[in-house]
């Protein structure tokens, strides 16, 4: 008898992004087609924001369009984002078989997930941490739109060290078939001028691959970013900035803004 698949349903559809499949696909396509991008190299990793699409979707799209021409190359995605709702020690993985969005279901790499929980003391199952977490969910429709077929390994990162994250990323590194995505916004709730200054300083540290120089409140995903940058520094990777803006540039006022950046990392 075939076991029925277990599913993590979409939690923020209709809030962070449209819950109607056609409307959602049209919005993502609009963002992706705002500009063009071509490269002879597959990005190994992306850093992308995770706010509501009206605020940060156009910034995220600058990174996602960089992998569109490799839609048949990339077949596995390692996705890491910060825990916003549930206190979590270490890195949390879901015990379900698939994630659901209005665009359909994406299968998880359940075999690798089980092995990670067994092999790394900082990795554990936590469906509770995933249940309402938006930092990962908002990336999935973009991935569904730009990749032909892939399996997902989604981590919610809680109270963890840069080294603990780096160990897991390095273990899962793989080849061109494997993409690493870090989901993070930048500064939160400063006025426009201060946010621009703070985010510019954050961008300097990221582009120098110096995650250990990121202040605590520079990015909500500071720990997963730092873990990635540690591995990138060891592997002598190149980094490219795709975009750096904030909600005052897109859909919000300029009194209290949230910063967004998008980067790609490439094997040098």
N, C-alpha and C positions, 0 to 999 in steps of 0.2 A: 504494500500500500504506500503510495507516494505521500510524503509529509507535506502539508500545506505550508507555503512560504509565509514567514512573519515579516511584517512591514512597519517601518516608521513612517507614519503619514505626515504630509505637509502640515506644519504648525502655524506658519506665518503667511501663507497664501491669502490674498485678499487684504493684507496689511502692508507687508514689505514689497510685494509684487502682485500683479493681477492673478486672480484665481481662475479666470477663464482661459483655457488653453490657447485659443486664437489670439486673444488680446495680449497674453503673455508673450507668445511667439512674435507677434508684430512689434512689441516694444523692444524685445531683445534684438530682433533683426534691424530695427531702426538704429539702435545704439551701435551695433557692429558695422553698419554701413555708413556711419557718419564720416569715416575716413578709411583709407586703405593702408595696408602694411604688407611687406614681403621681405623674406629673409631666406638665406640659404642654410640656416641653422635652426634646429629645433630648440626652443627654450626648454631648459631642464626644470625650471621653477618659476612660479609667478607669485607676486605679492599683490593682493587685490582688496578693495574695500568691501564692506558688507552692510551698508545702510539700505534704506528703502531705495528702490530703483530710481525713483524720481530725483533722489539726492545724489546717489553714487553710481548708478548704472552706467552712465556715459564714461566715467573714469575706469570702472572695471572693464568695460568693453575695449579700451585701448590695449589692455593686456590680453584679453581673450582673443582678439582678432589676430594676435601674433601666432596662435596655434591653429588657425583655421585651415591653413594649407597642409597641416600634418594630421588631419582628422582621421586618417586611416593608419597612421603610425602609432599614435598614443593609444594604448589599450588599458592602462591602469593609472588611476589618479590617487595620490596620497594627499588628503585634505586635512589641514590643521587650522583650528580657530580657537579663540579664547572662550572660556566659560563665563557667561553673563548671568545665569539664573540660579545655578546650583553649585554650592561649594564642592570642590573636587580636588582630591590629592592625586597628583600625577597626571597621566593621560588616560582619558576615558574613551573606550570603544563601545559601539552598540552590539547587542547580542541578536539583532534581527538579521534577516536575509537580504532586505532591500530597503531603499529609500524611495518614497513616492513624492512626486510633484505634479502639478497639473499637466506636465508634458509626458508623464508616464513614470514607470518604475526603473530604477537603476540597481542592478545587483551588486551586493557587497562581495568582496573577496573574503568569504567567511573562513576559508582554510588558513589564509595568512593571518587573519585576525585572531583566530584561536591560538596559532603558534606564537604570535606576539604576546598575548596574555600569559602564555606558559613561560616564555623566554626572558621577558623584561619585567623586573619587579615594579617599575614605575608605570606599567601599563595594566589596566584593569577594565573589566566590563562595567559600564554604567549607562543603562538605558535612561535613567532619570536625568542625567546630564544632557542627553541628546534630545529628550522629549520636546522641549520648547526652545531649544537653542537655534537662534537665527543666523549666527555667524557662518555656519556650514551650509544651512539650507539654501540661503540666497545664492550660493555659488552653483548649486546643482543645475538649475535651468540653463545657465550660461554654458556649463559643461555639456549638457544634453544637446545644446544647439550647435556647438562647434566641433564636437567629436562624434565619430560614427558609432562606435561601440566601446564601452569601457567598463571595468569593474572599479569599485570605490573602496578605499580604506579611510574612513573619516574619524579623526581624533578631535575630541574636545580637550583643550589643554587648560588645566587648573593650576594648582600650586605645584609647579615643577621647576627644575633648574634648566638653564640653557644647555648644560651638558646632557641631561636626561632626554631632552628633546632631540639634540644633535645625534645621540646614539641611535635613536629610532630612525631618524631620517637617513642617516648613513647606512643603516642596515637595509633599508628599503630602496636604496638609490636606483638600482637597476640600470637599464640602458635607455635608448630613445623612446622605448615603448612606455616608459614610466614618467609621469608628470607630477611634480610636487607643487601644491597650491597652499599658500599661507593667506588666511583671511584676517584682515586687520584694518580698522580705521586708525586715524592718527589723533591729533589733539582734540579735546572735547570741551565745548561750551566756553570758549574764549571769544572776545570780540574779533572782528575780521583781521585787523592789523596784527594783533598778537598771535593769532592762529597762523597767519602767513609766516611770521618770523619763527615760531616754534616748529612748524612743519618743515620749513627750509633747513633748520638745524638738524631735525630728524633725518631728512633726506641726505644730508652730508654724511651722517654716521652710517646710514644704510648703504650708500654708494661707496663708502670706504670699507664695507663688509665688517664693520665694527659694532656688532650688536651689543657688546658689553658697555658701549658708551651711550646707549639709549637711556634717558631718564625714565623713571617709573611711569610717569603719566604721558610719555611721548606717543604711545600707541597702545590700544587695548590688547593687541596681539603681540606685545613686545617680546614675550618669552618664546613663542613659536618663531617669530622673526629672528630673534637672536640665535636660536638653535639652527635655523637654516643658514644664517650668515656665518656661523662657526664652521659648518661643513663647507660652505662655499669658499671661505678663506683657505681652509686646508687643501681644497681641490683647485685653488687658484682660478676661480671662475671670473667671468666678466659679467657686469651688471649694466642694464640699460633702463633709464627712467622713461616710462611711457606718458605719465601724467602726474600732476600735483596740483590739486585744487581743493576747495572746501564747499560746504553746503551754501555758503554765501554766494558762490559762483553759479550754483545750479538752481535749487528750488527753495532756498531759505533766506531769511533776513541776514543782516551782517552784525547783529548784536551778540548772538551766541551761536557760534558755528562749530561744525565738526569737520576735521580735516580728512582728506582722502588722497592716497597715492597709489600708483600702479607701477610695478617694476617687473622686468624679466631678467633671469639669470641664465647664463650660457656657459657651456663647457668651452674653455679657452684652448 
